[in-house]
Amino acid sequence: MRWPPWLYQKPKVSLDEIRRSFNEAAADEEHFPSTIDPRIYHVQLILEYFGDLRTGRALDVGCGKGRFARILKERNPDALVAGLDLAEAMLRFVPKEIAPCSASMTDLPFANDSFDAAYATESLEHAVDIEQAIAEICRVVKPGGKIVIIDKNAEHWGRLKTPAWEKWFRRKELEKLLGRHCTEVSSRFISYWEDVEPDGLFLAWLARK
Ligand SMILES: C[S@@+](CC[C@H](N)C(=O)[O-])C[C@H]1O[C@@H](n2cnc3c(N)ncnc32)[C@H](O)[C@@H]1O
């Protein structure tokens, strides 16, 4: 049996170790795909919430191979879409229209208020210092800018195999962290398909700074 996350003391894992793991994982196209079906609700929700970005700037935090950023850029060709990831090997797959950036989301190399929108899909769970990552994401988004976090629900912990550093989140936990920096925060259960009832594994947090 695995301990629920709020009781379980996470082992200390270095950023280098996490980077190394994802650099190796980049070769695994089956589990770390470089494309995503744009009809998947995780994508649709981000597109809908951000609306027309026009010539604005958006940041994909922990972008992996840039499968979400690719679609955001296709739908917003005049916007600047940047993809940030810890693993350089992931960034090699990012399409050329996306500005790549190799860094940790806990120490973003951008000035305050640089982006109109930022999102993190299944990447915050790897940040280890979650408070710091949320603070950094919020710092680089402009006042009035929008943030989406899509990640897994702590109440379903144990359902999937996870690396030692991974963390899933309770709904109120991330609402509270986002609420420290943002004026509007909400969360909802989502599934891959809009017309399929969510099974509780995935949550989306939406915030406006
Ligand atoms: C499960 S993948 C998700 C990738 C992408 N968001 C997607 O949905 O396709 C998690 C990604 O987070 C990245 N990552 C892990 N820790 C990170 C950190 N501290 N800062 C930035 N990226 C990180 C990994 O390198 C990996 O590419």
The ligand as a Gaussian input file, in Angstrom:
#p B3LYP/6-31G(d) Opt

LIG

0 1
 C        4.759000      14.516000     -18.123000
 S        5.760000      15.641000     -18.980000
 C        4.499000      16.762000     -19.605000
 C        4.986000      17.556000     -20.785000
 C        3.962000      18.480000     -21.437000
 N        3.460000      19.481000     -20.530000
 C        2.840000      17.692000     -22.044000
 O        1.735000      17.669000     -21.493000
 O        3.098000      17.063000     -23.070000
 C        6.499000      16.614000     -17.679000
 C        7.510000      17.617000     -18.177000
 O        7.873000      18.494000     -17.108000
 C        9.255000      18.762000     -17.215000
 N        9.758000      19.214000     -15.909000
 C        9.947000      18.472000     -14.790000
 N       10.409000      19.247000     -13.798000
 C       10.512000      20.499000     -14.297000
 C       10.941000      21.743000     -13.758000
 N       11.336000      21.868000     -12.489000
 N       10.911000      22.829000     -14.575000
 C       10.523000      22.735000     -15.855000
 N       10.111000      21.586000     -16.424000
 C       10.096000      20.481000     -15.645000
 C        9.852000      17.455000     -17.680000
 O       11.132000      17.607000     -18.233000
 C        8.797000      16.977000     -18.676000
 O        9.075000      17.397000     -19.983000

